[in-house]
Amino acid sequence: MVKLIDGKKIAEKIKDEITQEVFSLKGIRPNLAIILVGEREDSKLYVSLKEKEGKKIGIDTHLYALESDTSEKDLLQVIKFLNQDDLIDGILIQLPLPKKFNTDKIISAINPEKDVDGFHPHKPDYIKSPVLLSVLACLDEIKMNGNEKTACILRNSEVFEQGIIKDLKERGFSFCEKDESYKADLLISALGAPHIIKKEMIKEGAVVIDIGITKKDKKVYGDVDIDDVKDKAAYITPVPGGIGPMTIAFLFKNVLEIFKRKSE
């Protein structure tokens, strides 16, 4: 029977560490600016969760909510303002942006030293994608290394894939093709397609990390059909309660790291 990797538990530990560090700052608080463009309900939900968690751990959040008809010029102007604001340690653009925007161009406009999502092509090495850090935390939790093990990544974003491949190779993993997911000891899915991963797509005893998330009819779905794979997979991250809580925790860890380096 499959074992669930408890993302909430891992996230709470990370947030406790952040809270202790922020408390030791004796009243000085790191600051995160969040840019939200448009009225997507799921994006507004994710932003509200980040604001709520920031308040809990002592990191101030500043929401810049822009109308969906905001021009690219105006959005870039907001980013420029935040880049120059010494109060702001980190900048987060809630994705996805409305389709009219060039997402790569918008992300590249962020000061790479303030990019808490770790998407900027010239970001410092000490800033890593919260999603990537969450994947690695899952492997640490179950003590999985890559010695003689194969990984497979199913994704829509090349930016994410490039980052995770580099780190997994450093841990000793080799890789199989996307149409050979059934050979992988570690399967990572970031497709955003509800329950697309079935048992015939995974290897017996595989570790399955589900990053995909889709909101449909007020319910949240992952890429993996847990009921279908539960007798074949060894470990899996549930949706919700898996990768999601960890990404928020690591996001704020990035904010704190940027703040500390700025203060040195």
MOCORQUI-V560473 format. One record per residue. N is the residue number from 1. SS is DSSP state (2 for helix, 1 for strand, 0 for the rest). PHI is phi as a letter, one per 20 degrees, with the letter a starting at -180 (none if undefined). Layout:
{{N,SS,PHI} {N,SS,PHI}}
This chain:
{{1,0,none} {2,0,f} {3,1,d} {4,1,e} {5,1,e} {6,0,e} {7,2,f} {8,2,f} {9,2,f} {10,2,f} {11,2,f} {12,2,f} {13,2,f} {14,2,f} {15,2,f} {16,2,f} {17,2,f} {18,2,f} {19,2,g} {20,2,f} {21,2,f} {22,2,f} {23,2,f} {24,2,f} {25,0,f} {26,0,l} {27,0,n} {28,0,e} {29,0,c} {30,0,f} {31,1,c} {32,1,d} {33,1,e} {34,1,d} {35,1,d} {36,1,d} {37,1,d} {38,0,n} {39,0,c} {40,0,g} {41,2,f} {42,2,f} {43,2,f} {44,2,f} {45,2,f} {46,2,f} {47,2,f} {48,2,f} {49,2,f} {50,2,f} {51,2,f} {52,2,f} {53,2,f} {54,2,g} {55,2,f} {56,2,f} {57,2,e} {58,0,n} {59,0,d} {60,1,f} {61,1,d} {62,1,c} {63,1,e} {64,1,d} {65,1,e} {66,1,d} {67,0,f} {68,0,f} {69,0,e} {70,0,g} {71,0,e} {72,2,f} {73,2,g} {74,2,f} {75,2,f} {76,2,f} {77,2,f} {78,2,f} {79,2,f} {80,2,f} {81,2,f} {82,2,f} {83,2,g} {84,2,e} {85,0,e} {86,0,f} {87,0,f} {88,0,e} {89,0,e} {90,1,c} {91,1,c} {92,1,c} {93,1,d} {94,0,f} {95,0,d} {96,0,e} {97,0,f} {98,0,g} {99,0,f} {100,0,f} {101,0,e} {102,0,e} {103,2,g} {104,2,f} {105,2,f} {106,2,f} {107,2,f} {108,2,f} {109,0,f} {110,0,f} {111,0,g} {112,2,g} {113,2,e} {114,2,d} {115,1,e} {116,0,f} {117,0,e} {118,0,m} {119,0,e} {120,0,f} {121,0,f} {122,0,d} {123,0,f} {124,0,f} {125,0,f} {126,0,f} {127,0,d} {128,0,c} {129,0,g} {130,2,g} {131,2,f} {132,2,f} {133,2,f} {134,2,f} {135,2,f} {136,2,f} {137,2,f} {138,2,f} {139,2,f} {140,2,f} {141,2,f} {142,0,e} {143,0,l} {144,0,d} {145,0,d} {146,0,e} {147,0,g} {148,0,l} {149,0,d} {150,1,d} {151,1,d} {152,1,c} {153,1,d} {154,1,d} {155,1,b} {156,0,d} {157,0,d} {158,2,f} {159,2,g} {160,2,f} {161,2,f} {162,2,f} {163,2,f} {164,2,f} {165,2,f} {166,2,g} {167,2,f} {168,2,f} {169,2,f} {170,2,f} {171,0,e} {172,0,n} {173,0,f} {174,1,d} {175,1,c} {176,0,d} {177,0,f} {178,2,f} {179,2,e} {180,2,c} {181,2,g} {182,2,f} {183,2,e} {184,0,e} {185,0,f} {186,1,c} {187,1,d} {188,1,d} {189,1,d} {190,1,c} {191,0,e} {192,0,m} {193,0,c} {194,0,g} {195,0,l} {196,0,f} {197,1,e} {198,0,d} {199,2,f} {200,2,f} {201,2,e} {202,0,c} {203,0,e} {204,0,g} {205,0,m} {206,0,f} {207,1,e} {208,1,d} {209,1,d} {210,1,d} {211,0,e} {212,0,f} {213,1,b} {214,1,c} {215,1,d} {216,1,b} {217,0,l} {218,0,m} {219,1,d} {220,1,d} {221,1,c} {222,1,e} {223,0,f} {224,1,e} {225,0,e} {226,2,g} {227,2,f} {228,2,f} {229,2,d} {230,0,f} {231,0,e} {232,0,d} {233,0,f} {234,0,e} {235,1,c} {236,1,b} {237,1,e} {238,0,f} {239,0,c} {240,0,e} {241,0,n} {242,0,d} {243,2,f} {244,2,g} {245,2,f} {246,2,f} {247,2,f} {248,2,f} {249,2,f} {250,2,f} {251,2,g} {252,2,f} {253,2,f} {254,2,f} {255,2,g} {256,2,f} {257,2,f} {258,2,f} {259,2,g} {260,2,f} {261,2,f} {262,2,f} {263,2,e} {264,0,f}}
